[in-house]
């Protein structure tokens, strides 16, 4: 391909995706998965870094509750919604990945293969992540937002403890997400080593 016409590479890739329905759907699915994961992780970092620390500096319990409720009102649906998209697209991607020739989940002796072991560990961590994230968004966060919307006051002596639990659970969720990504990269390397490149 001529260096004088670098745009030809972009045209070639676009044409290959456009006229190959399966390749195009896999491409869209993969990027939807990656972008949703970025939104989920980014929302957690934003909550942990820009919302919760300033709340700890507010002495008035009522003002602190209002401030937290404003942030959590957007975080809760964004976090749990993006996690839902990650789970759905991840399941679809796994279905396509399992179709790779030569990729086995079990050894001939009936034991888990390296890939099968990584997948089992990943699914276990994902299960824990779902519960931790739901505890933050649908449990603690929603409880505080609901209290604010109703015009009620959250018990001032329990508010600091709630904030600390949200911090801990959010930090755990971020750590679990990073661990899942690391495992996914290992799975991809194993898949490419067995069956070669390609979706």
Secondary structure, 3 states (H helix, E strand, C coil): CCHHHCHHHHHHHHHHHHCCHHHHHHHHHHHHHHHHHHHHHHHHHHHHHHHHHHHHCCCCHHHHHHHHHHHHHHHHHHHHHHHHHHHHHHHHHHHHHHCCCCCCCECCCCCECHHHHHHHHHHHHHHHHHHHHHHHHHHHHHHHHHHHHCCCCCCHHHHHHHHHHHHHHHHHHHHHHHHHHHHHHHHHHHHHHHHCCCC
